Amino acid sequence: MKWDELEEEPCSMARTIGVIGDRWTLLILRECFLRTRRFEGFQSALGITRHLLAERLKKLVRLGVLRRIPYQESPKRHEYILTQKGLDLYPIMMALVHWGDTHMVDERGRPLLHEHRKCGKMFDPVMVCSECGEPLSAKEVHVHPGPGARPAPERVLLDKKAKPKPRRKAA
């Protein structure tokens, strides 16, 4: 697998990492979900160089995660808005937030709390089965090849103590 060709891999995780798999892109997306829309806002919030920010925003626009909308003509300036494809990254972002809130928080506590507008309660994101609604954990999920899977290479497992059998010479 080549890092710059992940978007072409027949693996959903590799393709996704090809889109959002660097720290700046994830932080830009965080800002998008916090309602930052303008170049200067991203730069101010993140302390990222203009060149790097422009490069990441172009990639997100090219891949359909963000759309670029002009908000000023002279000089021409744009806002960056999440598309539906970008909004569909919300569960991933919330899973990262939840992991950080669980494993990386210090004595001050969580930096942000999330309120569900519908019920008005603070919540922790959870992943549930789309079929039965039960919470999911890694131990409760089995993975099977899908229609887009490539044939798996044969894997040879050798016992560490076993010695390979000598090959016979062709007669």
LUMMI-195936 format. One line per 8 residues: their letters; for each residue x, y, z of N, C-alpha, C. Coordinates in steps of 0.2 Angstrom, whole numbers, always signed. Layout:
BEGIN
a = X Y Z X Y Z X Y Z | ...
END
This chain:
BEGIN
mkwdelee = +4 -6 +0 +0 +0 +0 +4 +6 +0 | +3 +11 -4 +7 +17 -5 +2 +23 -1 | +5 +27 +3 +2 +32 +7 -2 +36 +2 | +1 +38 -4 -3 +43 -8 -8 +40 -13 | -9 +33 -12 -13 +30 -16 -19 +26 -12 | -20 +28 -6 -24 +25 -1 -31 +26 -4 | -33 +31 -7 -40 +32 -10 -42 +27 -15 | -37 +24 -18 -38 +19 -23 -39 +12 -20
epcsmart = -37 +10 -14 -37 +4 -11 -44 +1 -10 | -45 -6 -11 -51 -9 -10 -52 -11 -3 | -52 -5 +1 -53 -6 +8 -56 +1 +11 | -61 +0 +14 -65 +6 +16 -61 +10 +21 | -57 +7 +26 -53 +11 +30 -48 +14 +27 | -44 +11 +22 -38 +14 +19 -41 +20 +15 | -47 +19 +11 -49 +25 +7 -51 +31 +12 | -54 +29 +18 -56 +35 +22 -50 +38 +25
igvigdrw = -45 +34 +27 -38 +37 +29 -35 +41 +24 | -36 +39 +18 -33 +43 +12 -37 +50 +12 | -43 +51 +14 -46 +57 +14 -45 +61 +21 | -46 +58 +27 -45 +62 +33 -40 +60 +38 | -35 +56 +35 -30 +53 +39 -24 +56 +41 | -24 +63 +41 -18 +67 +44 -21 +71 +50 | -17 +73 +54 -19 +77 +60 -22 +84 +58 | -19 +87 +53 -22 +94 +51 -29 +93 +48
tllilrec = -30 +88 +44 -37 +87 +41 -42 +86 +47 | -40 +82 +51 -45 +80 +57 -46 +86 +61 | -41 +91 +62 -43 +97 +66 -47 +102 +62 | -46 +102 +55 -50 +106 +51 -57 +104 +51 | -58 +98 +51 -65 +95 +51 -68 +96 +58 | -64 +96 +63 -67 +98 +70 -69 +105 +70 | -65 +109 +67 -67 +116 +67 -74 +117 +63 | -74 +113 +57 -80 +114 +53 -86 +112 +57
flrtrrfe = -86 +106 +61 -91 +104 +65 -93 +109 +71 | -88 +113 +73 -89 +119 +78 -91 +125 +74 | -93 +125 +68 -96 +130 +64 -91 +135 +61 | -84 +134 +61 -79 +138 +58 -80 +137 +50 | -80 +143 +47 -81 +142 +40 -76 +146 +35 | -73 +151 +38 -68 +155 +34 -61 +153 +35 | -57 +154 +30 -50 +153 +30 -47 +156 +36 | -48 +162 +38 -45 +166 +43 -47 +162 +50
gfqsalgi = -53 +160 +50 -55 +157 +56 -52 +150 +58 | -51 +146 +52 -47 +140 +53 -40 +142 +55 | -37 +147 +52 -30 +148 +53 -29 +151 +61 | -34 +155 +63 -33 +157 +70 -34 +152 +75 | -39 +148 +74 -41 +142 +78 -35 +137 +79 | -32 +136 +73 -27 +130 +73 -20 +132 +73 | -18 +138 +71 -11 +140 +71 -8 +137 +65 | -11 +135 +60 -8 +131 +54 -6 +136 +49
trhllaer = -1 +135 +45 +2 +139 +40 -3 +140 +35 | -3 +146 +31 -8 +147 +26 -7 +142 +20 | -1 +140 +19 +0 +135 +13 -3 +128 +15 | -2 +126 +21 -4 +119 +23 -12 +119 +23 | -15 +125 +26 -22 +125 +27 -25 +125 +20 | -22 +129 +15 -25 +130 +8 -25 +123 +5 | -19 +119 +6 -19 +113 +3 -24 +108 +6 | -25 +108 +12 -30 +103 +15 -37 +105 +13
lkklvrlg = -38 +111 +13 -45 +114 +11 -47 +112 +4 | -42 +113 -1 -42 +111 -8 -44 +103 -8 | -40 +99 -5 -41 +92 -5 -48 +90 -3 | -51 +93 +3 -57 +92 +6 -63 +94 +1 | -62 +99 -3 -66 +102 -8 -66 +97 -14 | -60 +95 -16 -59 +91 -22 -63 +84 -21 | -62 +81 -14 -65 +75 -13 -73 +75 -11 | -75 +81 -11 -83 +82 -10 -84 +82 -2
vlrripyq = -80 +83 +2 -81 +84 +9 -83 +91 +11 | -80 +96 +8 -82 +103 +9 -84 +106 +2 | -88 +111 +3 -90 +115 -3 -87 +122 -2 | -85 +125 -7 -82 +132 -7 -87 +137 -10 | -89 +141 -5 -94 +146 -7 -91 +153 -6 | -92 +157 -12 -89 +164 -11 -94 +168 -6 | -91 +172 -2 -95 +177 +2 -93 +184 +2 | -88 +185 -2 -85 +192 -4 -82 +192 -10
espkrhey = -83 +198 -14 -81 +199 -21 -74 +202 -21 | -73 +207 -17 -67 +211 -18 -64 +213 -11 | -59 +209 -10 -56 +203 -13 -60 +197 -13 | -59 +193 -17 -64 +187 -17 -62 +182 -12 | -67 +180 -8 -65 +176 -2 -71 +171 -2 | -69 +165 +2 -74 +160 +2 -75 +157 +9 | -81 +154 +9 -82 +150 +15 -82 +142 +14 | -81 +138 +18 -80 +131 +17 -86 +128 +22
iltqkgld = -90 +125 +18 -96 +122 +21 -96 +114 +20 | -98 +110 +26 -98 +103 +25 -103 +101 +20 | -102 +96 +16 -107 +93 +12 -110 +88 +15 | -115 +84 +12 -118 +78 +16 -112 +73 +17 | -108 +72 +12 -102 +68 +13 -98 +70 +19 | -97 +76 +20 -93 +79 +26 -97 +78 +32 | -104 +79 +32 -108 +78 +38 -108 +71 +40 | -107 +66 +35 -107 +59 +37 -101 +57 +41
lypimmal = -96 +62 +41 -90 +60 +46 -92 +62 +53 | -97 +64 +55 -99 +66 +62 -98 +60 +66 | -101 +54 +65 -100 +49 +70 -92 +47 +71 | -88 +48 +66 -81 +47 +66 -78 +52 +71 | -80 +58 +70 -77 +63 +74 -79 +63 +81 | -86 +61 +82 -88 +60 +89 -85 +54 +92 | -83 +49 +89 -80 +43 +91 -73 +45 +94 | -69 +49 +90 -63 +52 +92 -63 +56 +98
vhwgdthm = -68 +60 +99 -70 +65 +104 -71 +60 +111 | -75 +55 +110 -77 +51 +115 -71 +47 +118 | -67 +45 +113 -60 +41 +115 -56 +46 +119 | -55 +52 +117 -51 +57 +120 -54 +59 +127 | -61 +60 +127 -64 +61 +134 -63 +56 +139 | -62 +50 +136 -62 +44 +141 -54 +43 +143 | -50 +43 +138 -43 +41 +139 -38 +47 +140 | -39 +53 +137 -34 +58 +137 -36 +64 +141
vdergrpl = -42 +64 +145 -44 +70 +149 -39 +71 +155 | -38 +77 +157 -34 +78 +163 -39 +80 +169 | -36 +82 +174 -40 +84 +180 -45 +89 +179 | -44 +93 +174 -49 +99 +173 -55 +96 +170 | -55 +90 +167 -61 +87 +164 -62 +88 +157 | -67 +86 +154 -68 +87 +147 -68 +94 +144 | -65 +95 +139 -65 +102 +136 -71 +105 +133 | -75 +100 +131 -82 +102 +128 -87 +97 +130
lhehrkcg = -93 +99 +131 -99 +95 +133 -104 +95 +127 | -107 +89 +125 -111 +89 +120 -119 +88 +122 | -123 +93 +120 -130 +93 +122 -134 +90 +116 | -139 +86 +117 -143 +84 +112 -149 +89 +112 | -150 +92 +106 -155 +98 +106 -162 +95 +107 | -163 +89 +105 -170 +86 +105 -172 +85 +112 | -168 +82 +116 -170 +80 +123 -167 +85 +128 | -162 +89 +126 -159 +94 +131 -154 +91 +135
kmfdpvmv = -152 +85 +135 -147 +82 +139 -140 +81 +136 | -135 +82 +141 -128 +81 +139 -127 +73 +138 | -123 +71 +133 -123 +64 +131 -116 +62 +129 | -115 +56 +129 -109 +52 +127 -111 +49 +120 | -107 +49 +115 -109 +46 +109 -108 +38 +110 | -112 +35 +107 -112 +27 +107 -113 +25 +101 | -110 +19 +99 -112 +16 +93 -116 +10 +94 | -122 +10 +90 -127 +4 +90 -128 +1 +84
csecgepl = -130 -5 +84 -132 -9 +78 -138 -6 +75 | -137 -5 +68 -142 -2 +64 -148 -7 +63 | -147 -13 +65 -153 -18 +64 -157 -19 +71 | -153 -19 +77 -157 -21 +83 -157 -15 +88 | -152 -10 +87 -151 -5 +91 -147 -6 +97 | -144 -12 +98 -140 -13 +104 -133 -10 +103 | -130 -8 +109 -123 -5 +109 -119 -11 +106 | -113 -8 +102 -109 -13 +99 -102 -12 +103
sakevhvh = -98 -18 +103 -91 -18 +105 -87 -22 +100 | -81 -21 +100 -77 -25 +95 -78 -32 +96 | -79 -35 +102 -79 -42 +103 -86 -45 +101 | -91 -41 +99 -97 -43 +97 -98 -42 +90 | -93 -41 +86 -94 -40 +79 -89 -45 +75 | -92 -48 +70 -89 -53 +65 -88 -50 +59 | -83 -50 +55 -82 -47 +49 -82 -52 +43 | -85 -51 +38 -85 -55 +32 -84 -51 +26
pgpgarpa = -81 -55 +21 -79 -51 +15 -85 -49 +11 | -85 -43 +9 -91 -40 +5 -90 -40 -2 | -94 -38 -6 -94 -38 -13 -88 -34 -16 | -85 -29 -13 -80 -25 -15 -73 -28 -13 | -73 -33 -9 -66 -36 -7 -62 -39 -12 | -56 -38 -12 -51 -42 -16 -50 -49 -13 | -48 -53 -17 -46 -60 -15 -40 -60 -10 | -41 -63 -4 -36 -63 +1 -30 -67 -1
pervlldk = -24 -64 +0 -18 -68 -2 -18 -74 +3 | -15 -80 +1 -14 -86 +5 -9 -84 +10 | -11 -86 +16 -7 -84 +22 -4 -91 +25 | +3 -91 +25 +6 -97 +28 +8 -95 +35 | +6 -99 +39 +7 -98 +46 +12 -104 +48 | +18 -102 +50 +23 -107 +52 +24 -107 +60 | +24 -113 +62 +26 -114 +69 +33 -112 +70 | +34 -108 +75 +41 -106 +76 +46 -111 +77
kakpkprr = +44 -117 +80 +49 -122 +81 +49 -127 +75 | +44 -127 +71 +44 -131 +65 +50 -129 +60 | +53 -134 +57 +58 -133 +52 +55 -134 +45 | +56 -130 +40 +54 -132 +34 +56 -138 +31 | +52 -142 +27 +54 -148 +25 +59 -147 +19 | +64 -151 +18 +68 -150 +12 +65 -152 +6 | +66 -148 +1 +63 -149 -6 +66 -155 -9 | +62 -159 -13 +65 -164 -17 +68 -162 -23
kaa = +73 -164 -26 +76 -162 -32 +72 -165 -38 | +71 -162 -43 +67 -164 -49 +72 -169 -52 | +69 -175 -54 +72 -180 -58 +73 -179 -65
END
